[in-house]
Amino acid sequence: MTDKAILSAGAVALVTGASAGIGRAVAVALSARGVRVICAARRLDRLETLVSELPHPALALELDIADGAAADSILARLPEDWRQIDILINNAGHDLGGRQPYHERAADDVAAVIQTNVTGMMRTTLAVMPQMRERGRGHIVTIGSVNGVEWVANHSVYVASKFAVHGFTNSLRLELRGTGVRLTEVMPGLVRSEFAAARWGGDEARAEKFYDRFDAALSPEDVADAVLYTLDTPAHVNICDLVLRPA
Ligand SMILES: NC(=O)c1ccc[n+]([C@@H]2O[C@H](COP(=O)([O-])OP(=O)(O)OC[C@H]3O[C@@H](n4cnc5c(N)ncnc54)[C@H](OP(=O)(O)O)[C@@H]3O)[C@@H](O)[C@H]2O)c1
């Protein structure tokens, strides 16, 4: 094991939720540094466009992390020379039907949020992390949220999902100590992305109104900068939690 930062030209990264927002911005930033990026999400057409625009070799992977079989078989579905993943960005997530009182929530939406943000993220980690452990080299960055440590009314399902992300990430980090695999949780406050529109079935007008209620928001690129900062540290440094909010 060397003390070199893992973020180097030729390293392989898997970014979930790369078709929009933070995931897309991270994929762009990683590729600019010469990283070979596997861009994963459900909307393959978007991923193919992204991959064609990236400056270094990249791969589009159709992946619904809420589909257990799909998440479990990520490595098997990659070409052999893309299977040694050095960097995993656990970013895919949503808040389907959210920002509503809990008694008005549809049960299927509640389950879908947990299925993606928690179960899908954990299954993806389980599919990718063991080969990192075996090689003694890897960095997993999970996109949590300030809602992983703060509770909010009418936001209980998403908050529960991000509390789970926080507990999982912190526990797993302890477990991986000394293995050469680092684990970071980047916890943003409000980010202006497609997140609010996805929450309300693609209703962009409602999403814009929601974002306009706040004085300021982060951009996906702001979060990507923070992610790259955590990846740029030498191997003996593990940034555990990184909280960023709009100033
Ligand atoms: N926006 C915020 O204010 C904010 C704040 C803190 C944390 N976060 C977190 O940041 C992450 C990214 O959010 P964002 O703001 O960038 O939202 P976004 O613009 O809506 O992007 C979400 C991404 O996740 C993907 N995705 C959703 N469900 C998926 C699934 N089941 N399988 C695979 N991919 C899936 C979407 O792609 P497809 O639809 O193509 O699958 C999309 O690429 C999420 O984990 C979110 O909880 C967001």
The ligand as a MOL file (V3000), in Angstrom:
LIG
                    3D

  0  0  0     0  0            999 V3000
M  V30 BEGIN CTAB
M  V30 COUNTS 48 52 0 0 0
M  V30 BEGIN ATOM
M  V30 1 N -30.6220 17.9100 -3.6300 0
M  V30 2 C -30.4020 18.0660 -2.3310 0
M  V30 3 O -30.8360 19.0780 -1.7050 0
M  V30 4 C -29.6030 17.0570 -1.5710 0
M  V30 5 C -29.0900 17.4090 -0.3060 0
M  V30 6 C -28.3640 16.4730 0.4080 0
M  V30 7 C -28.1480 15.2180 -0.1070 0
M  V30 8 N -28.6580 14.8830 -1.3300 0 CHG=1
M  V30 9 C -28.4140 13.5260 -1.8210 0
M  V30 10 O -27.5890 13.6010 -2.9670 0
M  V30 11 C -27.8250 12.4700 -3.8100 0
M  V30 12 C -28.0360 12.9360 -5.2380 0
M  V30 13 O -29.1390 13.8120 -5.2900 0
M  V30 14 P -29.2530 15.0000 -6.3530 0
M  V30 15 O -29.5570 16.2310 -5.6070 0
M  V30 16 O -28.1330 14.9800 -7.2910 0 CHG=-1
M  V30 17 O -30.6150 14.5400 -7.0900 0
M  V30 18 P -31.0020 14.3390 -8.6310 0
M  V30 19 O -30.5240 15.5020 -9.4350 0
M  V30 20 O -32.4540 14.0140 -8.6270 0
M  V30 21 O -30.1570 13.0470 -9.0510 0
M  V30 22 C -30.4520 11.8010 -8.4600 0
M  V30 23 C -29.7250 10.7140 -9.1970 0
M  V30 24 O -29.9970 9.4660 -8.5600 0
M  V30 25 C -30.3930 8.5300 -9.5520 0
M  V30 26 N -31.2570 7.5160 -8.9710 0
M  V30 27 C -32.4110 7.6870 -8.2680 0
M  V30 28 N -32.9190 6.5000 -7.9290 0
M  V30 29 C -32.0760 5.5580 -8.4220 0
M  V30 30 C -32.0560 4.1390 -8.4110 0
M  V30 31 N -33.0370 3.4280 -7.8240 0
M  V30 32 N -31.0440 3.4870 -9.0100 0
M  V30 33 C -30.0480 4.1870 -9.6070 0
M  V30 34 N -30.0110 5.5130 -9.6790 0
M  V30 35 C -31.0160 6.1900 -9.0820 0
M  V30 36 C -31.0520 9.3590 -10.6350 0
M  V30 37 O -30.9170 8.7140 -11.9010 0
M  V30 38 P -32.0440 7.8780 -12.6760 0
M  V30 39 O -33.3530 8.5360 -12.3950 0
M  V30 40 O -31.5980 7.9840 -14.1040 0
M  V30 41 O -31.9180 6.4990 -12.1270 0
M  V30 42 C -30.1610 10.5920 -10.6380 0
M  V30 43 O -29.0200 10.3720 -11.4300 0
M  V30 44 C -29.0030 11.7270 -3.1960 0
M  V30 45 O -28.5330 10.6440 -2.4300 0
M  V30 46 C -29.6320 12.7760 -2.2850 0
M  V30 47 O -30.3220 12.1860 -1.2120 0
M  V30 48 C -29.3620 15.7770 -2.0760 0
M  V30 END ATOM
M  V30 BEGIN BOND
M  V30 1 1 1 2
M  V30 2 2 2 3
M  V30 3 1 2 4
M  V30 4 1 4 5
M  V30 5 2 4 48
M  V30 6 2 5 6
M  V30 7 1 6 7
M  V30 8 2 7 8
M  V30 9 1 8 9
M  V30 10 1 8 48
M  V30 11 1 9 10
M  V30 12 1 9 46
M  V30 13 1 10 11
M  V30 14 1 11 12
M  V30 15 1 11 44
M  V30 16 1 12 13
M  V30 17 1 13 14
M  V30 18 2 14 15
M  V30 19 1 14 16
M  V30 20 1 14 17
M  V30 21 1 17 18
M  V30 22 2 18 19
M  V30 23 1 18 20
M  V30 24 1 18 21
M  V30 25 1 21 22
M  V30 26 1 22 23
M  V30 27 1 23 24
M  V30 28 1 23 42
M  V30 29 1 24 25
M  V30 30 1 25 26
M  V30 31 1 25 36
M  V30 32 1 26 27
M  V30 33 1 26 35
M  V30 34 2 27 28
M  V30 35 1 28 29
M  V30 36 1 29 30
M  V30 37 2 29 35
M  V30 38 1 30 31
M  V30 39 2 30 32
M  V30 40 1 32 33
M  V30 41 2 33 34
M  V30 42 1 34 35
M  V30 43 1 36 37
M  V30 44 1 36 42
M  V30 45 1 37 38
M  V30 46 2 38 39
M  V30 47 1 38 40
M  V30 48 1 38 41
M  V30 49 1 42 43
M  V30 50 1 44 45
M  V30 51 1 44 46
M  V30 52 1 46 47
M  V30 END BOND
M  V30 END CTAB
M  END
